[in-house]
Amino acid sequence: MYELMPNKKKFVQIIEIKEDGFVEFYFAIGEASMYVELLLPFKAFIQFCSNNRVSFFSKEQERELLIDNQNWKYGLN
């Protein structure tokens, strides 16, 4: 299988598992503050995580994301 940037650490944070079986999640490479929001069917999400050897965001990374999201939404620094 294909792994994105094999020499970098990769992270996911599940936002929501939808009723239709899709998983909405954040995906980051290297650092948690630079991420993309993705949506995949459950089986594809599991395969994606396996292929890319992802880790789930730590509690500290989740706090950083929350602060970063609030800064973008409300224009705070």
N, C-alpha and C positions, 0 to 999 in steps of 0.2 A: 504494500500500500504506500501511498504518497504522504510524506510528512512535510509540512511547511517549516522552513527554516530549522533544520534538525539540530543545530547547535545552540538554539535559544530556548529558554524556559517559556512555557505557554500556560495560560490560565483561562479558566471559564468560571462564570457565575451565572447560575440559572435564575432568570427573572420570573418565568412562569411556564408551567406545563399546561397547555391549552386543552380544552375539552375535545378538540378534533385530533389530538395526539401530537401536535407540534410543540417543540421546545423553543422558547425564546430565551436567548442567553447573550451575555457579553463574552467576547473572546479577546484576549490580550497576548501580545508577544513581548517578552522582555520586562515590561513594567505595566502595572495595573492601570495607570492613569491614561494610557493610550490604548483604547479598545474600540472594537466595532460591535454593533448589536446584530445578531444573526437569528434566523429562524429556520429550523430543520425538523423534518419528521423524526419521531423518537428514535427509530432504528438508525437513521442517518446520523443523529446526534451522538449516539453511543459509538458508532464507527468513527466519526470525526474525532471524538475524544481519545479513542484507542489509537488511531493513526498518528495523532499529534502528541501523544503521551502528556496530556494536560494535567494540571493540578487545579484544584478549586481555590478560589481566592481565600486568603486568610482573613480573619476578622479585621486585622489592621488594614489590609488592602480594601476590604469592603467599606470601612470608615472613610478611607481616602477617596473612594469612588463616590460615596454619598456627598462628601464635602465638595468634590469637583463638580458633580452634577448640580448641586445647589448654586455654586458659583456661576456656572453657565446659565442656569435658569433665571437667577435673580441678579446677575451682574455684580456679584460680590468678589472681593479679592482677599 
